[in-house]
């Protein structure tokens, strides 16, 4: 069996190489390249990659390390562990854990293979980007007539539903799950869209393949029968199905932070509060990697890893221009066309005022 090697460049900010040594059974659940297909290149970037990932069997490198919490092996700029979550299990060895270049060796059981991308590789990429003041924000990014707007919030709040509805109104997408903020610009971080029956816009559904539509129905049925426990998405690479809706960058104009409530409410938010919310949203999405960072910080309290969360708000403050306004947006669970229209009106306001009136709609 021939094993592939992939080369990824996320703008001019970070380069990555993935050596895929996953067996054919694990490949059913894990395709490590699928998440970065948009940023793939046929040839490597010059020099040593910022992040080098090797997926497949490996033996840990013997070294003098410290054992934290009885399972995390930590040494200077090094981390290794065996971990599991329910039926998923994996092991990882990371050289350059605190500062790069980073070399990751990963191995998992068949079910655990599905966790390597989101729980380890993606998190390391986001950490390394943040070190360069190119901070990934958990949320959607859209580009309209007046520039780029970020829709941030915890998973399930309705960001993706709103973003896909805005595609039907002529907007372009910078990312469905993460968007990079760097030097006043919002830059695309194009991981696959997570398509569910409840968030897919008609304009996107019309371009799904027959197989994807059947899969969408199957996962919808599984979610209903399990009472919402099984909530799996159909991944869609936007460039392959909707290329005219893809944006790579745009000048950042507004930041909207979302939460759920009974009525739609839009209020201006102090910048300091908005920055702290962006950090909080990031912290809730790190899963296993977050635990690894804290374990390493316990052994090396002066390391860049230990200071990461303390400095993240400052990095965001430098990346987001001082004139960019923040808004607190409360949305009901059901996103109506009227709500989409109100969000569009806010996005296209040419000159945000510090005394913007409160906008409230009764949920349908």
TAKA-V575827 format. One record per run of one state. SS is the DSSP state (hx for helix, st for strand, lp for the rest). FROM is the first residue (numbers start at 1). TO is the last residue. If there is no record, write none. Layout:
[[SS & FROM & TO] [SS & FROM & TO]]
This chain:
[[lp & 1 & 4] [st & 5 & 10] [lp & 11 & 13] [st & 14 & 20] [lp & 21 & 23] [hx & 24 & 27] [lp & 28 & 33] [hx & 34 & 39] [st & 40 & 41] [lp & 42 & 50] [st & 51 & 55] [lp & 56 & 65] [st & 66 & 68] [lp & 69 & 71] [st & 72 & 75] [lp & 76 & 77] [st & 78 & 85] [lp & 86 & 87] [st & 88 & 95] [lp & 96 & 101] [st & 102 & 108] [lp & 109 & 111] [hx & 112 & 131] [lp & 132 & 134] [st & 135 & 144] [lp & 145 & 146] [st & 147 & 152] [lp & 153 & 158] [hx & 159 & 167] [lp & 168 & 171] [st & 172 & 175] [lp & 176 & 177] [st & 178 & 182] [lp & 183 & 184] [st & 185 & 189] [lp & 190 & 192] [st & 193 & 195] [lp & 196 & 201] [hx & 202 & 205] [lp & 206 & 209] [hx & 210 & 225] [lp & 226 & 233] [st & 234 & 236] [lp & 237 & 237] [hx & 238 & 241] [lp & 242 & 242] [hx & 243 & 245] [st & 246 & 246] [lp & 247 & 248] [st & 249 & 260] [lp & 261 & 262] [st & 263 & 269] [lp & 270 & 270] [hx & 271 & 283] [lp & 284 & 287] [hx & 288 & 299] [lp & 300 & 303] [hx & 304 & 319] [lp & 320 & 324] [st & 325 & 331] [lp & 332 & 336] [hx & 337 & 347] [lp & 348 & 358] [st & 359 & 362] [lp & 363 & 364]]
